[in-house]
Amino acid sequence: MVRFPLLRKGLVVGVLLLLIGISIPFSVLAHTTASVVFLYIPHEPIRIDGNDNFTVHNGVTEGEGTLENPYLIEGWELNGTLHQASASGISITDTDCFFIIRNCYIHHFNVTGIQLDGVINGQVDSCIVSDADQFHSGIYITNCSLVTLSDNVIISNTYGIEIQSSTYVVVHNNTLSAEILSSFTGIDGSCSHCTISNNTVGRDYNEGIILSGRYNVVTGNSVSGYHGLGTTGIQVTGQHNRVCYNTLKGLGSGYSGVGIRSNSDSNFNNTIDHNSVMYNSLGVQLHGSYFSITHNVIRYNDKGLVLWISDNSTVENNSVSYNDNPDNGGYGIAVTWCSEQNTIQNNEVYKNLIGMVISGSSRNVFSWNTITSRTYGVYMHNAQNVHTTQDNEIHHNAITGGNYGFYITEDTRNNLFSYNELSATTMGVYLQDASAHNTFYRNNFLDIVEEDVCFELRPLYRTNTWVENYWGSSLTLPKIIIGRVGIFFMKIPWINIDWHPAQEPYDRIE
C-alpha cells in the first residue's frame, strides 16, 4: 500500500497560504471551471513504465492501484516550455494497475500532452491539454484497453485525441477546439469496441471524428465548424459500427465537406441513425454494404444523402429537406454508381431542388416516400454513359410540385413504376434518349399543370408500357400518349397507348 500523507497535507497548506496572501516558493496556476477553482502545482514531466513506478516522485498523490482505490495523479502543471527535451507531459506504459490522471494542466510539449501505451485500466479526467507540437496529439493512446477519457478540455493541438490499436476505450464529454489552422482531426481512432460519446468538437478542425474498426459506437457528439473541401464531420470505416444521435453543423455551402461519411469497400453492416446533419456541401455519403440509415434529419446542405457503390442497404424514415444549392446538385437522396439491391422507403423528402436521383444503379426499390421538389421529383439517368439504370422498382411514392414528377433520360430501361401518385407537377413523366421498355402500372396523375406524359426517344427505344393508370379523370377510351421519335435530324410524332385507363384514382395503400 502506498500512502502520501505529507504530500497531501503540503498541498492543503499551500492552498491555505495562498488564500491568506502568504507567498510560497513555487508558482501555482489557477483555473476556474463551473465555479470550482483548481490550483495547479508545477511538476517535472512524469514517466511511469510498469506497475512499480507509480511513486511519489512520479507524481502519484494517493491510492493503491486497485479498482476501489486507484492511483491518483492530480493537480499538476506540466509545462513543456520548461522541459524542451521531453516529448510528453505524462507518459504511462505497460501497466495494468488502476489509475486516474485528474485535474492536471499539460501544455507545450514536443510530441503529446499525455501518452498511454500498453495500458489497461487507466482514466484521464478533467485535465486541460493544449499546444502540443505541430502534427502531434493532445492525448495519444496506443495498444490500450479499458481506458476512459472524460471531461477533458483539449485545445490547439493538430490532433486532439488519437487512438491506435486499442479496444474498449471510452471518450466521453470532452471539449476539443483547434484554434490553429494546422489542426487536422478532433478525435482520430483505429480501434474496436470503443465508445465516443457526448463530446464537443469545435471549429477549425478539418475533420471532426474519424474512426475505423469494428463494433464502435459514436453517439451524442456535437461537431461543428469543420472546414474545407473533402473534410468530414464524422467518418466511420469498418464493420458493425453505429453512428447515432450526433449533431453535425458545417460552415455552409462551399465551405464544408461531408457531414457523415463512410467510404470503403470494407464497410459492412454499419448503422447511421437519429443524427442531425446540417450546413454541409454533402450531408451523408456512404459506400459499402448492408448499411441501415434511419431516422436522420438531413437539411440545409447543398446535397442530402448519397449511396454510391453500395448494396443491400436500407434508407428509411429519414427527413431530408432544403438541400437545394443549384450550383452543387441540390438533391435530397441519390443512389449512384452501381448501387444495387438497396431499399429506399418511408422517407420525407421535401423542399429540395431535386427529390431523388437514381444514376447508373439497378435492382433497387424506392417505395412509400413523400417527395416535393423545385424541379424534378425523381431524376433517372445512367452514370457517365457507363452504367445503366435498370430493373428498379418505384412504387407507392407521392410526388408533388416541381417541373417534373419523373424525369427519365439516357439509358434508363426496364424499370417498374406502380401505384405512385403524381400531383401538381408541370409535367408528370418525361422520357428521353434510350429510356424504353419501362412499365407504368396503376399510377395516379392528378392536377398535372401541362402534360401528363411527354417522350422524345430514339427510334429503337420508342416504346414504354402503360397499364391501367388514372389520368386525372374517368376515361372511356384508351389514353393516347403523344411524343416524338428522332430519326436522323428530324423528330416525328409518335404515340404510346394506355389501353385500359382507370376510372378513378388508386389508393396508395393498395
C-alpha positions as CSV (number, residue, x, y, z in Angstrom):
1,M,0.0,0.0,0.0
2,V,1.3,3.5,-0.9
3,R,0.5,6.4,1.3
4,F,1.2,10.1,0.6
5,P,0.1,12.0,3.8
6,L,2.9,14.6,3.8
7,L,2.3,15.5,0.1
8,R,-1.5,15.8,0.6
9,K,-1.0,18.0,3.7
10,G,1.5,20.1,1.8
11,L,-1.0,20.8,-0.9
12,V,-3.6,21.8,1.5
13,V,-1.2,24.1,3.4
14,G,0.0,25.6,0.2
15,V,-3.5,26.5,-0.9
16,L,-4.4,28.0,2.5
17,L,-1.2,30.1,2.4
18,L,-2.2,31.4,-1.0
19,L,-5.7,32.3,0.1
20,I,-4.4,34.4,3.1
21,G,-1.8,36.1,0.9
22,I,1.4,34.5,2.1
23,S,3.9,33.8,-0.7
24,I,5.4,30.3,-1.2
25,P,8.5,29.4,-3.2
26,F,6.7,27.7,-6.2
27,S,4.3,29.1,-8.7
28,V,0.6,28.0,-8.8
29,L,-1.7,28.3,-11.8
30,A,-5.3,28.9,-11.1
31,H,-8.0,27.5,-13.4
32,T,-11.7,28.1,-12.8
33,T,-14.3,25.6,-14.2
34,A,-18.0,25.6,-13.2
35,S,-17.3,27.8,-10.1
36,V,-14.6,25.4,-8.8
37,V,-11.0,26.7,-8.6
38,F,-8.2,24.3,-9.3
39,L,-4.7,25.3,-8.3
40,Y,-2.0,23.6,-10.3
41,I,1.4,23.0,-8.8
42,P,4.4,22.8,-11.3
43,H,5.9,19.3,-11.8
44,E,8.5,17.8,-14.0
45,P,7.4,15.5,-16.8
46,I,6.0,12.3,-15.5
47,R,7.3,8.9,-16.8
48,I,5.8,5.7,-15.5
49,D,7.0,2.4,-17.1
50,G,5.4,-0.6,-15.4
51,N,3.4,-1.1,-12.3
52,D,6.3,-0.5,-9.9
53,N,6.8,3.1,-11.0
54,F,3.7,4.6,-9.5
55,T,5.6,6.6,-6.9
56,V,5.6,10.0,-5.2
57,H,8.5,11.1,-7.4
58,N,6.4,10.3,-10.5
59,G,3.5,12.4,-9.4
60,V,1.3,9.9,-7.6
61,T,-0.6,11.6,-4.8
62,E,-2.6,8.7,-3.4
63,G,-4.0,5.3,-4.0
64,E,-3.2,1.6,-4.1
65,G,-3.7,0.8,-7.8
66,T,-6.9,-1.2,-7.3
67,L,-10.4,-0.7,-8.7
68,E,-11.6,0.5,-5.3
69,N,-8.6,2.8,-4.6
70,P,-6.8,3.6,-7.9
71,Y,-3.5,5.5,-8.0
72,L,-4.2,9.3,-8.4
73,I,-2.1,11.7,-10.3
74,E,-3.7,15.1,-9.6
75,G,-3.2,18.8,-9.5
76,W,0.0,19.2,-11.5
77,E,1.0,21.7,-14.2
78,L,3.4,20.2,-16.7
79,N,4.9,22.9,-18.9
80,G,6.8,21.8,-22.0
81,T,8.5,25.2,-22.5
82,L,10.5,24.4,-19.3
83,H,11.3,20.9,-20.4
84,Q,12.0,21.1,-24.1
85,A,13.9,17.8,-24.2
86,S,10.7,15.9,-23.0
87,A,8.4,14.5,-25.7
88,S,5.3,14.3,-23.4
89,G,4.0,15.8,-20.2
90,I,2.7,12.5,-18.8
91,S,3.8,9.1,-20.3
92,I,2.5,5.8,-18.8
93,T,3.5,2.5,-20.4
94,D,2.9,-1.2,-19.8
95,T,0.8,-1.1,-16.8
96,D,-2.4,-2.8,-15.7
97,C,-2.9,-1.0,-12.3
98,F,-5.9,1.2,-11.9
99,F,-5.0,4.8,-12.1
100,I,-6.6,8.2,-12.7
101,I,-4.9,11.4,-14.0
102,R,-7.1,14.2,-12.8
103,N,-7.2,18.0,-12.9
104,C,-3.8,18.4,-14.5
105,Y,-2.7,21.1,-16.9
106,I,-0.3,19.8,-19.6
107,H,0.9,22.1,-22.4
108,H,3.5,22.9,-25.0
109,F,5.3,19.6,-25.2
110,N,7.2,18.5,-28.3
111,V,5.1,15.5,-29.2
112,T,2.0,15.0,-27.0
113,G,0.5,16.1,-23.7
114,I,-0.5,12.7,-22.4
115,Q,0.6,9.4,-23.9
116,L,-0.7,6.0,-22.8
117,D,1.0,2.9,-24.4
118,G,0.2,-0.7,-23.4
119,V,-2.1,0.5,-20.6
120,I,-5.1,-1.4,-19.1
121,N,-7.4,0.2,-16.6
122,G,-6.5,3.9,-17.0
123,Q,-8.5,7.1,-16.8
124,V,-7.8,10.7,-17.7
125,D,-10.4,13.0,-16.2
126,S,-10.9,16.8,-16.1
127,C,-7.5,17.7,-17.5
128,I,-6.5,20.6,-19.8
129,V,-4.2,19.6,-22.6
130,S,-3.0,22.2,-25.0
131,D,-0.5,23.3,-27.6
132,A,1.3,20.0,-28.5
133,D,3.9,20.5,-31.2
134,Q,2.7,20.7,-34.8
135,F,1.4,17.4,-36.3
136,H,1.1,15.8,-32.9
137,S,-1.7,15.0,-30.4
138,G,-3.1,16.3,-27.2
139,I,-3.8,12.8,-25.9
140,Y,-2.3,9.8,-27.6
141,I,-3.4,6.2,-26.8
142,T,-1.9,3.1,-28.4
143,N,-2.2,-0.7,-27.6
144,C,-4.5,0.1,-24.7
145,S,-7.7,-1.4,-23.3
146,L,-10.3,-0.4,-20.7
147,V,-9.2,3.3,-20.8
148,T,-11.6,6.2,-20.2
149,L,-11.0,9.8,-21.2
150,S,-13.7,12.1,-19.8
151,D,-14.4,15.8,-19.1
152,N,-11.1,17.0,-20.5
153,V,-10.5,20.3,-22.4
154,I,-8.2,19.8,-25.3
155,I,-7.1,23.0,-27.1
156,S,-4.8,23.9,-30.1
157,N,-3.4,20.5,-31.0
158,T,-3.0,19.2,-34.5
159,Y,-4.9,16.1,-33.4
160,G,-7.0,16.4,-30.3
161,I,-7.3,12.7,-29.2
162,E,-5.6,9.9,-31.2
163,I,-6.3,6.3,-30.5
164,Q,-4.4,3.4,-32.2
165,S,-4.7,-0.4,-32.0
166,S,-6.8,-0.2,-28.9
167,T,-10.1,-1.8,-27.5
168,Y,-12.8,-0.8,-25.1
169,V,-11.8,2.8,-24.9
170,V,-14.4,5.4,-23.8
171,V,-14.1,9.0,-24.9
172,H,-16.8,10.9,-23.1
173,N,-17.9,14.5,-22.6
174,N,-14.6,16.1,-23.7
175,T,-14.3,19.5,-25.3
176,L,-12.0,19.9,-28.2
177,S,-11.2,23.1,-30.1
178,A,-8.5,23.6,-32.7
179,E,-7.9,27.4,-32.7
180,I,-4.9,26.8,-35.1
181,L,-5.3,26.4,-38.8
182,S,-2.9,23.4,-39.0
183,S,-5.3,21.3,-36.9
184,F,-6.4,18.1,-38.7
185,T,-8.7,15.9,-36.5
186,G,-10.5,16.3,-33.3
187,I,-10.8,12.6,-32.4
188,D,-8.9,10.1,-34.6
189,G,-9.1,6.4,-33.8
190,S,-8.3,2.9,-35.1
191,C,-10.0,0.7,-32.5
192,S,-12.7,-1.8,-31.7
193,H,-15.5,-1.9,-29.1
194,C,-14.9,1.8,-28.4
195,T,-17.4,4.4,-27.4
196,I,-17.1,8.1,-28.5
197,S,-19.9,9.9,-26.7
198,N,-21.2,13.4,-25.9
199,N,-18.0,15.2,-26.9
200,T,-18.0,18.7,-28.3
201,V,-15.7,19.2,-31.3
202,G,-15.4,22.8,-32.2
203,R,-14.4,24.8,-35.2
204,D,-11.2,24.9,-37.2
205,Y,-10.6,21.2,-37.3
206,N,-10.5,19.8,-40.9
207,E,-12.1,16.6,-39.6
208,G,-14.3,16.2,-36.5
209,I,-14.3,12.5,-35.6
210,I,-12.5,9.8,-37.7
211,L,-12.9,6.2,-36.6
212,S,-12.0,2.9,-38.1
213,G,-12.5,-0.6,-36.7
214,R,-15.4,-2.8,-35.5
215,Y,-18.2,-2.6,-33.0
216,N,-17.6,1.0,-32.2
217,V,-20.3,3.5,-31.2
218,V,-20.2,7.2,-32.0
219,T,-23.1,8.8,-30.2
220,G,-24.4,12.1,-28.8
221,N,-21.5,14.2,-30.1
222,S,-21.7,17.8,-31.3
223,V,-19.3,18.5,-34.2
224,S,-19.3,21.9,-35.8
225,G,-17.3,24.3,-38.0
226,Y,-15.1,21.7,-39.8
227,H,-14.0,23.4,-42.9
228,G,-12.5,22.8,-46.4
229,L,-13.4,20.7,-49.4
230,G,-13.1,17.0,-48.7
231,T,-13.4,17.4,-44.9
232,T,-15.8,15.4,-42.7
233,G,-17.7,15.9,-39.5
234,I,-17.8,12.2,-38.6
235,Q,-16.2,9.4,-40.7
236,V,-16.6,5.7,-39.7
237,T,-15.0,2.9,-41.6
238,G,-15.3,-0.9,-40.8
239,Q,-17.9,-3.3,-39.7
240,H,-20.8,-3.3,-37.2
241,N,-20.3,0.3,-36.1
242,R,-23.1,2.7,-35.1
243,V,-23.2,6.4,-35.6
244,C,-26.3,7.8,-33.8
245,Y,-27.8,10.9,-32.1
246,N,-25.0,13.2,-33.2
247,T,-25.4,16.8,-34.3
248,L,-23.2,18.0,-37.2
249,K,-23.1,21.6,-38.4
250,G,-20.7,22.6,-41.2
251,L,-19.9,26.1,-42.2
252,G,-22.4,26.2,-45.1
253,S,-22.3,26.0,-48.8
254,G,-18.9,25.9,-50.4
255,Y,-17.0,25.8,-47.1
256,S,-17.7,22.3,-45.6
257,G,-17.3,18.8,-46.9
258,V,-19.4,15.9,-45.7
259,G,-21.4,15.7,-42.5
260,I,-21.3,11.9,-42.1
261,R,-19.1,9.8,-44.4
262,S,-18.4,6.1,-44.6
263,N,-16.4,5.2,-47.7
264,S,-14.7,1.9,-48.1
265,D,-15.2,-1.5,-49.8
266,S,-14.7,-3.0,-46.3
267,N,-17.7,-1.2,-44.8
268,F,-20.3,-3.8,-43.7
269,N,-23.4,-3.7,-41.5
270,N,-22.9,-0.2,-40.1
271,T,-25.9,1.8,-38.7
272,I,-26.4,5.5,-39.2
273,D,-29.4,6.7,-37.2
274,H,-31.0,9.6,-35.4
275,N,-28.4,12.2,-36.4
276,S,-29.0,15.8,-37.3
277,V,-26.8,16.9,-40.3
278,M,-26.8,20.5,-41.5
279,Y,-24.9,23.1,-43.5
280,N,-22.6,20.9,-45.4
281,S,-21.7,20.5,-49.1
282,L,-23.0,17.0,-48.7
283,G,-24.9,15.7,-45.8
284,V,-24.3,12.0,-45.7
285,Q,-22.1,9.9,-48.1
286,L,-22.0,6.1,-47.8
287,H,-20.1,3.4,-49.7
288,G,-20.3,-0.2,-48.7
289,S,-22.8,-3.0,-47.9
290,Y,-25.7,-3.6,-45.6
291,F,-26.0,-0.1,-44.1
292,S,-29.0,0.8,-42.1
293,I,-29.7,4.6,-42.4
294,T,-32.8,5.5,-40.3
295,H,-34.5,8.4,-38.6
296,N,-31.9,11.1,-39.5
297,V,-32.7,14.7,-40.1
298,I,-30.6,15.9,-43.1
299,R,-31.3,19.5,-44.1
300,Y,-29.9,22.8,-45.3
301,N,-27.0,21.1,-47.1
302,D,-26.0,21.6,-50.7
303,K,-26.9,17.9,-51.2
304,G,-28.6,15.5,-48.8
305,L,-27.7,11.8,-48.8
306,V,-25.9,9.6,-51.4
307,L,-25.3,5.9,-51.6
308,W,-22.6,5.1,-54.2
309,I,-21.2,1.7,-54.9
310,S,-23.4,0.4,-52.2
311,D,-25.6,-2.7,-52.0
312,N,-28.2,-4.3,-49.7
313,S,-28.6,-1.2,-47.6
314,T,-31.8,0.3,-46.2
315,V,-32.6,4.0,-46.1
316,E,-35.9,4.6,-44.3
317,N,-37.8,7.0,-42.1
318,N,-35.4,9.9,-42.7
319,S,-36.4,13.6,-43.0
320,V,-34.4,15.1,-45.9
321,S,-35.2,18.7,-46.7
322,Y,-34.0,22.1,-48.0
323,N,-30.9,20.6,-49.7
324,D,-31.2,22.9,-52.7
325,N,-28.0,24.5,-53.9
326,P,-28.4,24.8,-57.7
327,D,-24.7,25.0,-58.2
328,N,-23.9,21.8,-56.4
329,G,-26.6,19.2,-57.3
330,G,-29.2,20.1,-54.7
331,Y,-30.8,16.7,-54.3
332,G,-32.4,15.0,-51.3
333,I,-31.5,11.3,-51.8
334,A,-29.2,9.9,-54.5
335,V,-28.4,6.2,-55.3
336,T,-25.5,6.2,-57.8
337,W,-22.6,4.3,-59.4
338,C,-23.5,0.6,-59.5
339,S,-25.5,0.6,-56.2
340,E,-27.7,-2.4,-56.2
341,Q,-30.5,-4.1,-54.2
342,N,-31.0,-1.2,-51.8
343,T,-34.3,-0.2,-50.3
344,I,-35.3,3.4,-50.0
345,Q,-38.6,3.7,-48.2
346,N,-40.8,5.8,-46.0
347,N,-38.6,8.9,-46.2
348,E,-39.9,12.5,-46.1
349,V,-38.0,14.2,-48.9
350,Y,-39.2,17.8,-49.3
351,K,-38.2,21.2,-50.5
352,N,-35.1,20.0,-52.2
353,L,-34.0,21.2,-55.6
354,I,-34.3,17.6,-56.8
355,G,-36.2,15.0,-54.7
356,M,-34.3,11.8,-55.7
357,V,-31.6,10.8,-58.1
358,I,-31.1,7.3,-59.5
359,S,-27.9,7.1,-61.5
360,G,-26.3,4.1,-63.0
361,S,-27.9,1.8,-60.4
362,S,-30.1,-1.3,-60.7
363,R,-32.4,-3.6,-58.8
364,N,-33.2,-1.1,-56.1
365,V,-36.6,-0.5,-54.5
366,F,-38.0,3.0,-53.9
367,S,-41.3,2.9,-52.1
368,W,-43.6,4.9,-49.8
369,N,-41.6,8.1,-50.0
370,T,-43.2,11.5,-49.9
371,I,-41.4,13.9,-52.2
372,T,-41.7,17.5,-53.0
373,S,-39.2,19.4,-55.1
374,R,-38.5,22.6,-57.0
375,T,-37.5,20.8,-60.3
376,Y,-37.5,17.0,-60.5
377,G,-39.3,14.7,-58.2
378,V,-37.3,11.7,-59.3
379,Y,-34.4,12.1,-61.8
380,M,-33.1,8.9,-63.5
381,H,-30.1,8.6,-65.8
382,N,-27.1,6.4,-66.4
383,A,-23.6,7.1,-64.9
384,Q,-21.3,8.8,-67.4
385,N,-22.6,6.6,-70.2
386,V,-21.1,3.5,-68.5
387,H,-23.6,2.1,-66.0
388,T,-27.2,1.8,-66.9
389,T,-30.2,2.4,-64.6
390,Q,-32.5,-0.6,-65.0
391,D,-34.7,-3.1,-63.2
392,N,-35.6,-0.8,-60.3
393,E,-39.0,-0.8,-58.7
394,I,-40.5,2.6,-57.9
395,H,-43.8,2.2,-56.2
396,H,-46.3,3.8,-53.8
397,N,-44.5,7.2,-53.7
398,A,-46.2,10.6,-53.5
399,I,-44.6,13.2,-55.7
400,T,-45.9,16.8,-55.6
401,G,-44.8,20.0,-57.3
402,G,-41.9,20.9,-59.4
403,N,-41.4,20.8,-63.1
404,Y,-41.4,17.0,-63.5
405,G,-42.7,14.1,-61.5
406,F,-40.3,11.6,-63.1
407,Y,-37.6,12.8,-65.4
408,I,-36.1,9.7,-67.2
409,T,-33.2,10.1,-69.6
410,E,-30.2,8.4,-71.1
411,D,-30.1,4.7,-70.9
412,T,-32.9,4.1,-68.3
413,R,-34.7,0.8,-69.1
414,N,-36.9,-2.0,-67.7
415,N,-38.0,-0.2,-64.6
416,L,-41.4,-0.7,-63.0
417,F,-43.4,2.4,-61.8
418,S,-46.5,1.4,-59.9
419,Y,-49.0,2.9,-57.6
420,N,-47.2,6.3,-57.5
421,E,-49.2,9.5,-57.1
422,L,-48.0,12.5,-59.1
423,S,-49.8,15.7,-58.4
424,A,-49.5,19.4,-59.2
425,T,-46.3,19.0,-61.3
426,T,-45.9,20.9,-64.5
427,M,-45.3,17.6,-66.3
428,G,-46.0,14.1,-64.9
429,V,-43.4,12.0,-66.8
430,Y,-40.8,12.9,-69.3
431,L,-38.8,10.2,-71.1
432,Q,-35.8,10.9,-73.3
433,D,-33.0,9.3,-75.3
434,A,-32.9,5.5,-74.9
435,S,-35.3,5.3,-72.0
436,A,-37.5,2.4,-73.1
437,H,-39.2,-0.8,-72.0
438,N,-40.2,0.7,-68.7
439,T,-43.6,-0.2,-67.3
440,F,-46.1,2.3,-65.8
441,Y,-48.8,0.4,-63.9
442,R,-51.7,1.9,-62.0
443,N,-50.2,5.3,-61.2
444,N,-52.3,8.4,-60.4
445,F,-51.8,11.6,-62.5
446,L,-53.6,14.3,-60.6
447,D,-53.8,18.1,-61.3
448,I,-50.9,18.0,-63.8
449,V,-50.4,21.5,-65.0
450,E,-49.4,20.9,-68.6
451,E,-48.8,17.4,-69.9
452,D,-49.3,14.1,-68.2
453,V,-46.5,12.5,-70.2
454,C,-44.1,13.5,-72.9
455,F,-41.4,11.5,-74.6
456,E,-38.5,12.2,-77.0
457,L,-36.9,8.9,-77.8
458,R,-34.5,7.3,-80.3
459,P,-36.1,5.0,-83.0
460,L,-35.1,1.7,-81.4
461,Y,-36.2,2.8,-78.0
462,R,-39.6,4.3,-78.7
463,T,-41.9,2.1,-76.6
464,N,-42.8,2.0,-73.0
465,T,-45.7,0.2,-71.5
466,W,-48.7,2.0,-69.9
467,V,-51.3,-0.1,-68.0
468,E,-54.4,1.0,-66.1
469,N,-53.1,4.4,-64.9
470,Y,-55.5,7.1,-63.7
471,W,-55.2,10.2,-65.9
472,G,-57.0,12.8,-63.8
473,S,-60.5,11.9,-64.9
474,S,-62.6,9.0,-65.9
475,L,-61.8,7.9,-69.5
476,T,-64.0,5.7,-71.6
477,L,-61.5,5.4,-74.4
478,P,-57.8,4.4,-74.3
479,K,-55.4,7.1,-73.3
480,I,-53.2,8.4,-76.2
481,I,-49.8,9.4,-75.1
482,I,-48.1,11.7,-77.6
483,G,-44.4,12.1,-78.0
484,R,-41.7,12.3,-80.7
485,V,-39.1,9.9,-82.1
486,G,-35.8,11.3,-83.5
487,I,-34.8,10.0,-87.0
488,F,-31.6,11.4,-88.2
489,F,-32.1,15.2,-87.8
490,M,-35.8,15.0,-87.7
491,K,-38.3,14.4,-84.9
492,I,-41.6,12.8,-85.9
493,P,-44.7,12.4,-83.8
494,W,-45.2,9.0,-82.1
495,I,-47.7,7.6,-79.7
496,N,-47.8,5.1,-76.8
497,I,-51.2,3.9,-75.6
498,D,-52.7,3.0,-72.2
499,W,-55.5,0.7,-73.5
500,H,-57.3,0.4,-70.2
501,P,-57.1,3.6,-68.2
502,A,-58.5,3.5,-64.6
503,Q,-61.9,5.2,-64.0
504,E,-60.9,6.5,-60.5
505,P,-57.7,7.2,-58.6
506,Y,-56.0,4.4,-56.8
507,D,-55.5,4.4,-53.0
508,R,-51.7,4.3,-52.3
509,I,-52.2,1.6,-49.6
510,E,-53.1,-1.0,-52.2
